[in-house]
Amino acid sequence: MRIVVLTNEGSRFGLEILNEFRAHNIRVDALVLIHQPLHYHKTLFKYVRKHVGFVQACYFAMRRLVHDFLSSRVQRRHRRQ
C-alpha cells in the first residue's frame, strides 16, 4: 500500500498527520502541499467570522499570521546553519 498525504501548505492538521505516521513508523510515499490563493483565505475568514464572530475571527487570523511568520524565520535560520 502506498500513502500520499495531500494537505494545505502550513496546515497544522497536515503536520499532525505526518507526525503520527512518523511516530508509528508508517512510510509516506509522497507529500503534496497545496498553496492556497488569497481568495481562499478571504473565504475562510468570512466562514469563521460567521460562526464565531468578528473579534474571534481576527484573533485566529492574527494568531495564524504570527505563527507563519515565526515558522518561516526558524526555517530560514536552520537553512543557514
HELIX and SHEET records of a PDB file:
HELIX    1   1 ARG A   12  ALA A   23  1                                  12    
HELIX    2   2 LEU A   38  VAL A   52  1                                  15    
HELIX    3   3 PHE A   54  ARG A   80  1                                  27    
SHEET    1   A 2 VAL A   4  ASN A   8  0                                        
SHEET    2   A 2 ALA A  30  ILE A  34  1                                        
END                                                                             
